[in-house]
Amino acid sequence: MPARCKRFVAGLYIAADVADMPIPSVATMVVHCCSLLRQHLEQLEPRSGLVVGCGTGDEVVYMRRTLRSKKVIGLDLEQRFSPLARAEHCVLLADAKGLPFPSGVFDFAAAFHSLEHVGDPRLALNEICRVLRPGGWFYLGVPNKSRLVGYLGSFDATPWQKVQWNVMDWGARLRGKFHNESGAHAGFRRTELLDLLGERFSNISLLTEEFLRFKYRDRLPKLLLDLLLAPGIINYSAPAHYALCQRLG
């Protein structure tokens, strides 16, 4: 690791007290992730974590507050970090396919709809597995490539944007270009995702149904939710897949 990067990473771990700073709004999957991590890491204080593809970095700030740890950091290829994340010095520019950290330094890692953008998910997963300590946890959410319709649950997109994005997806399907490598927001099929994770992790739990019930329990009638999440239907109705897995050994 370059000396400059070492100094910066060290600075992330000793950030000043930020208890009086505001907590940003984040996507439901970040809230869901934190609720699970608190259960699995309840004996650890403080908890060290990495968010791969953190975007603005607001989700990193949220996780630091929620998990009560200054040792949660994030990285992204694009420098579009929010003022909150910048003020907290908890984000850096880096590539998921070559993480600038020693092996076995994090208690958990998370990738919130970023794995489909990394170019080679196998390399990224290898790196995530490497930097996790034995017993460390990895939470991820990725688009479901088998979905019939997507983006409906996005609360920060307009109805017109959702229509446009679905038309683009179906256009890519019809042209045979519905692949992450082709620039499409395709994601992964259920079996494809489980194969990718199974090569590197143990204790893999597919949380798609659990998460969608968590997200929509107060927004959709239970009868409709039960129908959409029924076996044989969920693989096409779920806009994304969610999973939690563990590095053993």
Buried (B, 14 or more C-beta within 10 A) or exposed (E): EEEEBEEBBEEBBEBEEBEEBEEBEBBBBBBBBBEBBEEBBEEEEBBBBBBBBBBBBBBBBBBBBBBEBBBBBBBBBEEEBBEBBEBBBBBBEBBBBEBBBEEEBBBBBBBBBBBBBBEEBEBBBBBBBBBBBEBBBBBBBBBBBBBBEBBEBEEEEEEEEBEEBBEEBEEBBEEEEBEBEEEBBBBBBBEBBBEBBEEBBEEBEBBBBBBBBBBBEEEBEEEEBEEBBEEEEBBEBBBBBBBBBBBEE
